[in-house]
Amino acid sequence: LQTEARKRLMRFLPMLLDALPAAQSPSRALDRILPLVEAVLRRTAYLVLMIENPQALHHLVRLCDASIWISKSIAAHPVLLDELLDSATLFSAPGKTELRSELRQQMLRVREDDEEARLDTLRYFKLAHVLRVAASEVAGTLPLMKVSDYLSFIAEVILEQVLELVWDDLEAVYGRPDTGDESDRRPFIIVAYGKLGGIELSYGSDLDLVFIHDGPSSGQTSGGEKSIDNMRFYTRLGQRLINVLSARTHLGDLYEVDMRLRPSGNSGLLVSSRKAFMTYQQDQAWTWERQALVRARVVAG
């Protein structure tokens, strides 16, 4: 370490040792925090943050002692240490309306042509709010039965925002697909199955999704730089949605996406029309596919 970084480390370590006795298992907490210390040795501004904010260090000890998942998450993404500064937000999980508003405000601060910044904003939003849910669970401010609700809310709000962003991007290039009427609607929905569909999402869950459109499969887009047929627009929309959700940046990915529950599974179209989806369910679906519908619900679009 360079001289300044070494000084910061030597200031931080005694403070850490002083804070450890507050943990139920000081040695366990230390074992879980040391990988984080190693991770930030080249970015010792994070050590300064905890030196100058003893309350944040107290929260770090408490959370890492209680959950190895939290300690690994913060070690992998030290930027989350910023979330430890405010006890009021750290140990409270906002409702879906507040989540939607906060994400929209954060996305408005990012330039529309900065794809990397948009991806990072989405990923940090998820990391920060999942940490808040975990911290609230550890602190007992969020009942266990509500944890999956809030994890599901986070995913739904992200899906809404991603669908809006991707649709806007495609419309700017190809124009709007023909809807068969004069309305200004966007005839596309994301249906969640499985854990998200049942509002039972856990910290590491993937998303079981199905994409359905309700516009004419024939016809062309209009109003953009170039025109493509409607079905190709919806297919590209689905492909881009999956790409945005699963692309990996330095903040990780958003979610793993599983599309195997769509009609005909992996051999089926990525995006089904509403009519084709209904026909498949009525005439061709296996019993287990119909059972899966019990947990299916529209989450975006």
Number of C-alpha atoms within 10 A of each C-alpha: 9 7 8 10 17 13 12 17 18 11 14 20 14 10 15 19 11 10 19 21 13 13 18 13 14 17 13 16 24 17 14 22 23 12 15 18 19 12 16 17 16 12 13 19 13 19 21 15 17 21 19 12 13 15 16 20 23 19 20 23 26 22 25 23 25 19 16 16 15 20 24 16 16 22 21 17 18 17 15 17 19 13 16 25 18 12 13 9 15 20 21 18 25 17 12 16 10 12 20 18 11 14 18 14 11 13 18 10 11 14 10 12 9 9 12 10 15 20 22 18 18 21 21 17 20 21 21 19 21 21 24 23 25 24 26 21 19 19 16 11 13 19 12 12 10 15 22 20 18 25 23 24 22 24 19 22 22 23 19 16 19 21 21 15 17 18 22 14 16 17 21 14 16 21 21 23 27 21 20 12 9 7 8 9 11 16 17 22 20 22 20 25 25 21 18 27 22 16 22 17 22 16 14 8 16 16 20 20 24 25 26 24 24 16 22 18 19 13 15 19 22 18 13 15 10 12 17 17 17 22 21 16 22 25 17 16 22 21 14 18 21 18 13 20 20 15 13 15 12 9 16 16 19 24 19 15 17 15 20 15 18 24 23 15 11 12 9 13 13 21 26 23 20 18 12 15 18 14 13 16 15 11 8 12 16 12 9 8 15 13 11 13 16 12 15 21 19 16 20 19 18
